[in-house]
Amino acid sequence: MLRVRTASGEGLVVLDLASFHEMLPADVGPVRALKQHLNSICGMSRFRQRLVSLSDGAVLDDDHCLRTGEIQVVFLNFCPASGTQVAALRDAARSGRTSEVETLLHRPQDPDSGPPTPLFVAAEHGHLQVIRLVLEANADKDKADENGATPLYIAAQNGQLEVVRLLLEANVDKDKAKHSGATPLYIAAEKGQLTVVRLLLEANADKDKALED
C-alpha cells in the first residue's frame, strides 16, 4: 500500500499499488498519474503539486516508480511572474510549443495571466495539446479578453472546429457574449463557419440571444 499525506499529516488517499499500476496509461508516468488522481480529490492541478518520499526526502519526478510506503504532497502557490515570463507563456501557447508550456506551468505559473490568456491564444490558433495542458492546470475556461471575447468565441470566429468541440466538452459557457452582445454562435454564423454553427446548435447554444442595443 502507498499512503499519501499532506504537509499537516492529514491522510489523503491509500492506494493498492498493484491495481494502480495496472490502470496506468502507457504514456503517463506513475507520479504524474498520482498527481492527476490527487487533483480529482483536492482540486489542485499536478503542476502545483510536489510529491516527497518520506523515507528519504526525495522529490519524485513524474516517471518515478512508486513503492510501498508514505508520500507527502506539498501544494505550491503560483510563483510571481514578471512581464517577460507572462509573455513567454503566452507566446509558447500561441506558437503551440507544448513542452515549453508544460515547463512554465511547472514553475508553477498562473495559467490565467493576461489578457489575452494562454488559453485564449491557443484557442485562437488551434493548438489542441496546449489547450489540454492549460485546462489541466485549472485555467479559467471563460476568461475573456479586453473586448469580452472568450476562448470559445475566438475559436468559433476562426472556424477552429476541434477546439470548439474540446472547449464544449470542458463545459465552457457556450453563450457568454462579448461586450457588444455577440455570442460564439452569432460570430460563427456571421463568419460563415457552418460546421461550428452546427456543433454549437447541437450543444444547445442559445440561437435567439440578441446583440446589445
SEBANU-13904 format. One record per atom (N, C-alpha, C): x, y, z. Coordinates in steps of 0.02 Angstrom, whole numbers, plus 32768, in hexadecimal, padded with zeros to 4 digits. Atoms other than C-alpha are relative to their C-alpha. Layout:
XYZ ...
//
This chain:
802A7FC48000 800080008000 802C803F8000 7FDF7FBF8000 803280B47FE1 7FD18033801F 80287FCE7FDE 7FF3813B8055 801980467FED 7FEF7FBB8011 7FEF81F28021 7FE4802E8035 80147FD17FCC 7FEC827980A6 801080487FEC 7FF07FBA800A 7FE8833680A5 80388014802F 7FCA7FE77FD5 806E83A080F8 7FEB80028049 80197FFF7FBB 7FFF83AA8192 7FF67FBA801D 800780457FE9 7FF882EC819D 7FBD7FE17FF0 8042801A8011 7F4682D9815F 80057FCB7FC8 800080348033 7F2A823880FD 7FD280127FC7 80287FF0803B 7EED8256804C 7FE67FC27FDD 8014803B8025 7EEB81AC7FFB 802F7FC68012 7FD9803D7FF9 7F2680F98010 7FF67FD87FC0 800380228041 7F51809D7F6F 80197FB98004 7FE58042800F 7F617FE77F43 802B80077FC2 7FD37FF08038 7FFA7FF97ED5 7FF97FD17FC5 8008802F8037 7FDE7F5C7E70 7FC580147FD4 803B7FEB8026 7F307F967E3C 800C80437FDD 7FF27FBE801B 7F6D80487E21 802B7FFA7FC1 7FD480088039 7FF980127DAC 7FDD7FDF7FC5 802580228036 7F837FA27D49 7FD680327FD8 802C7FCF8020 7F1680397D21 802680397FDE 7FDA7FC8801C 7FA480AB7CEA 80007FFF7FB4 7FF67FFB8048 7FA080E77C35 804A7FF67FF0 7FBB80118011 803D80B17BD9 802E803E7FFC 7FD67FC4800B 807881657BBA 7FFF8030803B 80047FD47FC5 805B81AB7C6A 80297FE08038 7FD780187FC9 80DD819A7CF4 7FD77FF6803F 8026800F7FC3 80A481557D9E 7FF4803D802C 80087FC67FD4 80C481F67DFF 7FD080337FE0 802E7FD28023 806C82607D7C 7FB87FE78007 8044801C7FF9 7FD681EA7D81 7FE680098047 80157FF77FBB 7FD381F47E3F 7FEC8049800C 80117FB97FF9 7FD582B37E37 7FBB800F7FE0 80407FF58020 7F4382AF7DBD 7FC77FE3802A 8031801E7FD3 7EE6823C7E34 7FF3802E803C 80077FD37FC7 7F0882B37EC5 7FDA803F7FEC 80257FC68018 7EC783447E5B 7FB57FF48004 804780107FFD 7E1F82EA7E52 7FE67FFF8047 801380027FBA 7E1F82E07F10 800180468020 7FF67FC17FDC 7E60838A7F46 7FFB803E7FD4 80097FC7802B 7E4C83F87EAC 803F80297FF2 7FC17FDE800C 7F0484257E9F 80237FDE7FC5 7FE4801E803C 7F50840A7DF3 80447FE1800E 7FBF80227FF7 7FE9839A7DDF 803A80307FFD 7FCA7FCF8006 805084337DB3 801080218042 7FF77FDF7FC0 803A84757E63 800B7FCE8039 7FF180347FCE 806383D17EBB 80497FEB7FFC 7FC080217FFC 8109838D7EF5 7FF87FC5802F 8006803D7FD8 810F82DB7F35 80447FEF801D 7FC1800B7FDC 819582B57FB7 7FFD7FBD8023 7FFA80407FDD 81CA82087FF0 8012800C8049 7FF17FF67FB9 81C3820380AE 80387FD38018 7FC9802C7FEC 8246817A80B1 804580217FF8 7FBE7FE0800C 82D481E58069 7FFC804A7FEF 80077FB8800D 828D8294804A 800780147FB8 7FF77FF08048 82A082887F8C 7FC080197FE1 80397FE98028 822D82EC7F1C 7FFB7FD27FC3 800980338033 81E5826F7EA0 7FEF801F7FBD 80117FE78043 81E882947DE6 7FC77FD57FE3 803D801E801A 815682627D77 80077FB67FED 7FF580458016 81A381BD7D3D 80197FD38037 7FE780277FC9 81DA81837DE8 7FD37FC3800E 8026803C7FF1 81A680D27E15 7FE680048048 801D7FFC7FBD 812E80D37EA9 800A7FBE8025 7FF6803B7FD6 8151805C7F39 7FD780068040 802580027FC0 80FB80287FD9 802180308032 7FE67FD27FCE 810C80AA8061 7FD3803D8006 80257FC27FF7 80D9815E8080 801F80387FD7 7FEC7FC68028 80E081F98013 7FDC803D801D 801F7FC17FED 80C082AC8044 7FF5802B7FC2 800D7FD38037 806D83217FC9 80038048801A 7FF97FBA7FEF 809D83D87FD1 7FDD80297FCA 80247FD6802F 802984577F80 802180457FFC 7FDB7FC2800B 807D84F07F35 7FD380397FE9 801F7FC4801D 804185A17F18 8021800F7FBD 7FE17FEA803E 805F85ED7E6E 803C802C800F 7FC67FD57FFA 810B863B7E5C 7FF080457FE2 80077FBE8020 810E86F77E3C 801E7FFD7FB9 7FE880018046 812087117D80 800C80477FE8 7FF17FBF801E 817587A37D2D 7FDA80077FBE 80207FF58041 813087F17C8F 801E7FD37FCB 7FDD802B8031 81B3878F7C2E 7FE87FB88006 801780457FF5 817B86EA7C7C 7FB87FF67FEA 804680048018 80C3870E7C5C 7FFF7FFD7FB4 7FFD80008049 80ED87357BA7 801C7FBE7FE5 7FE3803F8017 815686967B99 7FCC7FC97FFE 803580337FFF 80C386287BCC 7FCD800D7FC9 80317FEE8034 804C86857B59 801C7FF17FBB 7FE3800B8042 80C4867C7AC5 80097FB57FF2 7FF980498009 80E685C27AE1 7FBD7FE17FF0 80438019800E 802B85A27AE4 7FE980147FBA 80137FE88042 8010860B7A48 80227FD87FC8 7FD980248033 809785AA79EA 7FF97FB48004 800A80487FF9 806184FE7A27 803D7FDB801A 7FC480207FE5 810584DB7A83 7FED7FDD8041 801E80247FC8 80BB84577AF5 80317FF58039 7FD0800F7FCB 815984277B54 8013803E8027 7FF07FC27FDE 818084DC7B7B 7FC78016802D 803B7FF07FD6 80CF84FA7BBA 80007FD4803F 7FFD802E7FC7 80E0845F7C29 803580188033 7FCA7FEA7FD4 8185849F7C70 7FEC803F8027 80147FC27FDE 813F854C7C98 7FC87FF58032 8035800F7FD1 80A385067CE8 801A7FDE803F 7FE280237FC7 8114849E7D59 8026802F802E 7FDA7FD37FD4 8167853B7DA2 7FE480008047 803A7FFD802C 80D385417DD0 7FEC80487FF1 80147FBD8017 809585D67D6B 7FB480007FF4 80497FF88007 7FE286167D69 7FEB7FF87FB7 801580088046 7F8C85D57CCB 7FCF80357FE9 80307FCC8013 7F1486697CCF 801F80447FF8 7FE07FC0800B 7F9686F17CB9 7FEC801C7FBC 80167FDF803D 7F62876E7C36 7FD5803C8012 8013801C8041 7EFA87A87BDC 803080147FC7 8026803D8007 7F0287587B65 80227FC78026 7FE580387FDB 7F1986B77BC6 80207FCD7FD2 7FE580378029 7F7E86217B8B 7FC97FD57FE0 80378027801D 7ED985C47B72 7FE280247FC5 801E7FD98036 7E9586507B06 802A7FFB7FC0 7FD78000803D 7F2A86567A90 80087FBA7FE3 7FFD80458019 7F3585987A86 7FC07FEF7FDA 8040800C8022 7E7C85917A58 7FFE80267FBE 7FFF7FD6803C 7E95861D79D9 80267FDE7FC7 7FD4801E8032 7F1D85BA7980 7FF87FB47FF9 80118046800A 7ED6850B7994 80317FCE801D 7FCF802D7FE3 7F5A84BD7A06 7FE07FD48036 8027802A7FD3 7EFA842D7A55 80277FE8803C 7FD9801B7FC8 7F8783E57ABE 800E80368034 7FF57FC97FD1 7FAD848E7B0B 7FBF800E8026 80417FF57FDF 7EF484A67B30 7FF57FCC8036 800880357FCD 7EEF83FE7B89 802C800C803D 7FD27FF27FC8 7F86842F7BF1 7FE68038802D 80157FC87FD6 7F4384D77C2B 7FBD7FF18022 803D80167FDE 7E98848A7C4F 80127FD3803B 7FE9802B7FC9 7EF384067CB7 801D80298039 7FE57FD27FCD 7F4684977D13 7FC980288022 803B7FE07FE2 7E9684CE7D45 7FF880497FEB 800A7FBD801A 7E9585687CD7 7FB680117FFF 80457FE78006 7DF785D27CD6 7FEB7FF87FB7 801480118044 7D9F858C7C3D 7FDD80397FDC 80297FCB801E 7D3686287C21 801E80468008 7FE17FBE7FF7 7DB286B47C46 800680237FBD 80057FDC803F 7D9987387BC1 803980327FF7 7FD07FCB800E 7E0987B67B6B 7FE08044800F 80187FBD7FF0 7DF488737B77 7FBC80107FE1 80407FF38022 7D5E886D7B00 7FCA7FD08016 803180307FE8 7D0787E17B5E 7FFF7FBE7FDA 7FFF803E8027 7D3587587AE2 80217FC88028 7FE6803B7FDC 7D4E86AD7B32 80287FD47FD1 7FDF8031802C 7DBB861E7AF2 7FD07FDE7FD0 8031801F802E 7D1D85CE7AAB 7FED80307FC9 80127FCE8032 7CEF866F7A53 803480057FC8 7FCC7FF78033 7D97868279FC 80087FC07FD6 7FFC803F8025 7D9985CA79CC 7FC77FFB7FCE 803B8001802C 7CEA85D87983 800A80317FC6 7FF57FCE8034 7D1986767924 80317FE77FCB 7FCC8017802D 7DB1862278D8 7FF37FBB7FE1 80118041801D 7D59858078AC 80297FC6801B 7FD780367FE1 7DC385167923 7FD07FCC801D 8034802F7FEE 7D4784867927 80157FD4803A 7FEB802E7FCB 7DAC840D7993 800D80248041 7FF87FD87FC3 7DD784977A0D 7FBC800D801F 80437FF47FE7 7D1F84C37A1C 7FE57FC08022 801780407FE4 7CF8840B7A39 80207FF38045 7FDD800C7FC1 7D7D83FB7AC0 7FE8802F8037 80177FD07FCD 7D4484997B1A 7FBA7FF08017 804480147FEC 7C8F84607B17 80027FC3802E 7FF8803A7FD5 7CC683BA7B61 801980138046 7FE77FE77FC0 7D1C841F7BEA 7FCC802A8025 80397FDD7FE0 7C7384707C12 800B804B8006 7FFC7FB78000 7C9C85227BE3 7FB9801D7FFA 803F7FDC800A 7C1185A47BE1 7FF6800C7FB6 80077FFD8049 7BD5858C7B2E 7FDC803E7FE8 80267FC58014 7B6B862A7B30 801F8041801B 7FE27FC37FE4 7BE386A57B84 8012802F7FC7 7FFB7FD18038 7BE087407B17 80378034800C 7FD47FC67FFC 7C5987CC7AF0 7FD9803B801D 80227FC47FE7 7C35887A7B32 7FCB80187FD0 80327FEB8032 7BD688997A90 7FC27FD58001 8038802E7FFF 7B6388077AB5 80087FC57FD1 7FF580368031 7BAA87967A2B 80177FC18024 7FF080407FE2 7BAF86E07A60 802C7FD77FD0 7FDB802C802E 7C1C86537A1B 7FD67FE97FC5 802B80148037 7B87861879B5 7FF680397FCE 800B7FC6802C 7B6886C77970 803D800A7FD3 7FC57FF18029 7C1C86E07938 800F7FC87FCF 7FF68037802E 7C28863278ED 7FD280067FC4 802F7FF78038 7B8C86547886 8014803B7FD5 7FED7FC58027 7BC887017853 803C7FF27FD3 7FC3800F8026 7C7086BB7819 7FF77FC47FD1 800C8038802E 7C1F862A77BB 80217FBF8016 7FE1803E7FE6 7C6B85A3782C 7FC87FCD800D 803C80287FFA 7BDF8528780A 80087FC2802C 7FF7803B7FD6 7C2A848E785C 80038013804A 7FFF7FE87FBB 7C4984F378FA 7FB980128016 80467FEF7FF1 7B96853578F3 7FD97FC08012 8024803F7FF3 7B54848278E8 80137FE38044 7FE9801C7FC1 7BBF844A797A 7FE48027803C 801B7FD77FCA 7B8784DC79E7 7FB57FF58009 8048800E7FFC 7AD184BB79BD 7FF37FBC801F 800680437FE2 7AE8840379E9 800D8003804B 7FF17FF77FB9 7B2D84407A91 7FCC802C8022 80387FD87FE6 7A8B84A47AA9 801480488010 7FF27FB87FF9 7AD885507A97 7FC080277FF3 803C7FD68006 7A5785DA7AA6 7FFF80217FBB 80027FE68045 7A2785FF79F1 7FDA80417FFB 80287FC38002 79BA86937A20 801D80398029 7FE27FCB7FD7 7A3186F67A8D 8013803B7FD4 7FF97FC5802B 7A3587A67A49 803D802A8013 7FCB7FD07FF2 7ABD882A7A39 7FE78037802E 80127FC67FD7 7AC188BC7AB2 7FEB80397FD2 80157FC48026 7A6889587A76 803780348001 
//
